[in-house]
Amino acid sequence: MPDDVLDRLERSEPDTVPETGLTTVRDPSDIGDAGTADRAGLEDGDEIGGTSHTAPGNIAKSSAVMALGTVVSRATGFVRTVLIAAAIGTQLLGDAYQTAGMVPYMVYDLLIGGLLSSVFVPFLVKRRKRDADGGERTEQRLFTLMLAALLAITVLSVLLAEWFIRIYAGGFEGAQFEVSVILARYLVLQIFFIGASGIASAMLNARNRFGAPMWAPVLNNLVIIAVCGWFLSLTAADPAPEDLLAEPGMLMLLGLGTALGQVVQAVVLLWALAAAGFRWRPRLDLRGAGLGEATGAATWMMLYIVVAQAGALVSTNVATRAGAAAAGLGFETGSGIAAYKFASMLFQLPYAIIAVSVITALLPRMSAHVAAGRKDQVRSDFSRGFRLSSVLIVPISVAMFVFAVPFCVMIYAQGSTSTADAQAIGRILMVFVVMLVPFTLFQLQMRVFYALGDTRTPALVAIPSELVHAVTAVALLFLLPPQDVVVWLPVPYGLYYIVGSVIMWWLLHRRLNGLDGRRTARALSRLFLASLPSALFGWAMIHAFSGLPGDVWPTLASVAAGGVGGGVLFVLTSRILNVTEVTSMLDMIATRLRRR
């Protein structure tokens, strides 16, 4: 949904944005299917890279490199997020840093990122395939145009940093506002390097070079991990904005250190692009290049991006205003955007690990079925994909609900983030995970529209969905005490997906002559029923091990015992309830293991 743009600042890698399916550049700790170009803009038969003769061995090698890079990126991104929480906490300073960090990604996505991913990347792929020079002149023009635009936008953003904070964090005042503005001035310098990373990754993918786009974000993460460790070694626990205003060098370390990670990522990708044979020769002779035609095709996607930014604006303002108001009332537990984002990062992990793999496999299959006029197969693929994702998404979401608070205490209650702060993150996560199934359904339905070559419908569906989100999010400010607003902010977030899924289900039901709804509903209900014994067992394990010393050992023991025992209970209960999706998956795994 649109305020998923909030999640952008957890990462800076080429990735598929959860709510749009666009290839963009995001902060390295965030979630998605990295390094993939969305095929919605490609014509039938087009291949990424302009060729279709890649040897199976090369494909397997590239897949292995990408898979390993994804795992390492996720792991280092997770460590990075934990260290950021330890360094800046979830209170006034944490909210100031998180808000400032969102600005460069929002500006980039709104002005360049969406256009680059939804229009220019597919356009570039086609020109590489069809032009006599392999698309070289088009690449030179696009590269030159993007770098010039990025430089201008970056300079302008530095000048307008204060107004960005006023727009996105109307509740900030005093030292918190000043710190956020200073950090924003440092962090918007990333815009140029975010864009350079994006265009370099796209051009590398067009050359079937996938290693660097997958591994460069790891370097970004490592740089920021080092910066956070350095910051922790120099500051007392839980520094206030006033403390950093008195130490400008610490603000510079936090701001420029974070930006340095993106600089390193961009440099590595540009070096890899040069190693792949690209030599930049500046060209601005755009007449006859076809870029105008390509830009004209972006209308509906740009509408979607504008709606996304509106959603981000609403969510950020609600969270930052609530956090500032709670702090003003004397509440010492973080109740703003920082706590919300730390919970959001954990919420999206199951989708990134499970559903994204299914989506990546399904989109080209469904596109091929559409080209062959087999809408019945599109319907079948969608139903199978959603049910297959749900086999793991449902029990994991139930487990996350049960273990949310102790798990967040175990990983986040360090440094500037107190146990109470970590418990607050866990409560937000509990509300988030209730929305995981509608979130996944929404993503899969969007891919069906993309397979049908339709970007208009998702853009129009976003408008009523965002209206529901915006109204309910703003209403929280008036209906709840400020310290409770961010706990329930995932509800408007989820309503976006629920409303959007209902509308898209109705539309797809008409276009595909049904969506296998009864079978899907039956599978979901049985999966949730099969998860209940596991949930009760996990709850029992939390209480059984609560007597162990410290915060870490009780959680580790309860998660380990609850995970193993709960998994066994889930499988047994699924067999009793005849959940065929589970038994089929287990049989498939067993068959493959026997073959090995």
Salt bridges, closest charged atoms under 4 A:
ASP3 OD2 - HIS469 NE2 3.67
GLU10 OE2 - LYS341 NZ 2.88
GLU13 OE2 - ARG11 NH1 2.53
GLU13 OE2 - ARG74 NH1 3.44
ASP15 OD2 - ARG11 NH2 1.33
ASP15 OD2 - ARG26 NH1 3.67
ASP27 OD1 - ARG80 NH2 2.31
ASP30 OD2 - ARG26 NH2 2.08
GLU43 OE2 - LYS126 NZ 3.86
GLU43 OE1 - ARG130 NH2 2.68
ASP46 OD1 - LYS129 NZ 3.79
ASP46 OD1 - ARG130 NH2 3.92
ASP109 OD2 - ARG8 NE 1.81
ASP131 OD2 - ARG127 NE 2.84
ASP133 OD2 - ARG137 NE 3.11
GLU136 OE2 - ARG281 NH2 2.07
GLU139 OE2 - ARG128 NH1 3.34
GLU139 OE1 - ARG207 NH2 2.78
GLU162 OE2 - ARG166 NH2 2.67
ASP285 OD2 - ARG141 NH2 3.30
ASP285 OD2 - ARG283 NH2 2.60
ASP376 OD2 - ARG374 NH2 2.82
ASP381 OD1 - ARG365 NH2 2.80
ASP381 OD2 - HIS369 NE2 3.07
ASP381 OD1 - ARG384 NH1 2.96
ASP454 OD2 - ARG511 NH1 2.72
GLU466 OE2 - HIS469 ND1 2.75
ASP516 OD2 - ARG519 NH1 3.85
GLU581 OE2 - ARG387 NH1 3.01
